Amino acid sequence: MRLLHNGSAAICPNNNCDPRFNGTGWEFLHFTADGLGFAPNVTVLLSDLDLDLPNYERVESSHPENLFYYTNLEDGVTIQTRLLDGCERVVSIKYGPSRKDQGLACPPAKGV
């Protein structure tokens, strides 16, 4: 599901759902948006973002190559980048609950 898509970006909710197969099809008994994702459709360099990089943990993906994740658990932000021609280009930015807001999530549905 996309909330917004224009020439420069797409914005989508990060979904947390609880699918169950009912014998004839899938039912989604519990569905909430637990964050928001942003995927630029134009080139945005990591260096263009005003980030305090020491607050982010950088992890390189083993596959595909040249893919990196910058995560700030305190603020609930994850930035995915791809290294091309010596520059890290932003693939997506995901905003989720900050560390202090983790306890505010809805409890799992009962009896499912």
Secondary structure, DSSP 8 states (H G I E B T S, - for coil): --SEE-SSEEEEEEEEEEEEE-SSSEEEEEEEEEEEEEEESS--BGGGS---GGGSEEEE-SSSTTEEEEEETTTTEEEEEEEETTEEEEEEEEE---GGGGGGS----TT-
